[in-house]
């Protein structure tokens, strides 16, 4: 069950916002609407999937014992947020291919 008591919401929000901002820098948006959509998609995905991603990354890298729970949450939210737009871009390409074949 999700913790909605406010425990890690600040870390999730900061990490997700940072990841979304970095994703905008890596691949500049064409207009304001695209920038807003990308930022919102990054923040939402970072908020939702930041916790599990942080735990997974810390475990895979073998650094979980060296990080605080806040650091795990922050880094997970930033990583998911940064990668969200790239994943959505891949899905858009697949959808376009399916649309042309059908």
C-alpha positions as CSV (number, residue, x, y, z in Angstrom):
1,X,0.0,0.0,0.0
2,X,1.3,3.5,-0.8
3,X,2.3,5.8,2.0
4,X,0.2,9.0,1.7
5,X,1.1,10.4,5.1
6,X,3.7,12.7,3.7
7,X,6.7,10.5,4.4
8,X,8.7,10.8,1.2
9,X,6.6,13.2,-0.8
10,X,9.2,16.0,-0.7
11,X,12.0,13.6,-1.9
12,X,9.7,12.2,-4.6
13,X,8.7,15.7,-5.8
14,X,12.2,17.1,-5.9
15,X,13.6,14.0,-7.6
16,X,10.9,13.8,-10.2
17,X,11.1,17.5,-10.9
18,X,14.9,17.4,-11.3
19,X,14.7,14.4,-13.6
20,X,12.0,16.0,-15.8
21,X,14.0,19.3,-16.0
22,X,17.2,17.4,-17.1
23,X,15.2,15.5,-19.7
24,X,14.1,18.8,-21.2
25,X,17.7,19.9,-21.4
26,X,18.9,16.7,-23.1
27,X,16.3,16.9,-25.9
28,X,14.9,20.4,-26.4
29,X,11.1,20.6,-26.9
30,X,9.7,22.1,-30.1
31,X,7.2,24.3,-28.3
32,X,5.8,25.2,-24.9
33,X,3.0,22.6,-25.1
34,X,5.5,19.8,-25.7
35,X,7.7,21.1,-22.9
36,X,4.7,21.1,-20.5
37,X,3.6,17.6,-21.5
38,X,7.1,16.2,-21.1
39,X,7.6,17.8,-17.8
40,X,4.2,16.7,-16.5
41,X,4.8,13.1,-17.7
42,X,8.2,13.0,-16.0
43,X,6.9,14.4,-12.7
44,X,4.0,12.0,-12.6
45,X,6.0,8.9,-13.5
46,X,8.7,9.9,-11.0
47,X,6.1,10.3,-8.2
48,X,4.4,7.0,-9.0
49,X,7.4,4.8,-9.7
50,X,10.2,6.6,-7.8
51,X,10.2,4.4,-4.7
52,X,10.4,1.0,-6.4
53,X,12.9,2.2,-8.9
54,X,15.2,3.6,-6.2
55,X,15.1,0.4,-4.3
56,X,15.8,-1.6,-7.5
57,X,18.7,0.7,-8.5
58,X,20.3,0.7,-5.1
59,X,20.0,-3.0,-4.8
60,X,21.5,-3.7,-8.3
61,X,24.3,-1.3,-7.7
62,X,25.0,-2.8,-4.3
63,X,24.9,0.6,-2.5
64,X,21.6,0.2,-0.6
65,X,23.4,-0.1,2.7
66,X,25.2,3.2,2.1
67,X,22.2,5.3,1.2
68,X,19.5,6.7,3.4
69,X,15.8,6.0,2.5
70,X,15.5,9.6,1.4
71,X,18.4,9.3,-1.0
72,X,17.0,6.1,-2.4
73,X,13.6,7.8,-3.0
74,X,15.2,11.0,-4.5
75,X,17.5,9.1,-6.9
76,X,14.7,6.7,-7.9
77,X,12.3,9.4,-8.7
78,X,14.9,11.4,-10.7
79,X,15.9,8.3,-12.7
80,X,12.3,7.3,-13.6
81,X,11.4,10.9,-14.4
82,X,14.5,11.3,-16.7
83,X,13.7,8.0,-18.5
84,X,10.0,8.5,-18.8
85,X,10.0,10.6,-22.0
86,X,12.5,8.2,-23.7
87,X,10.1,5.3,-23.0
88,X,7.1,7.3,-24.2
89,X,9.0,8.1,-27.4
90,X,9.7,4.4,-28.0
91,X,6.0,3.6,-27.5
92,X,5.1,6.4,-30.0
93,X,7.4,4.9,-32.6
94,X,5.8,1.4,-32.1
95,X,2.3,2.9,-32.4
96,X,3.2,4.7,-35.6
97,X,4.5,1.5,-37.2
98,X,1.4,-0.4,-36.2
99,X,-0.7,2.4,-37.7
100,X,1.0,2.2,-41.0
101,X,0.7,-1.6,-41.3
102,X,-3.0,-1.7,-40.3
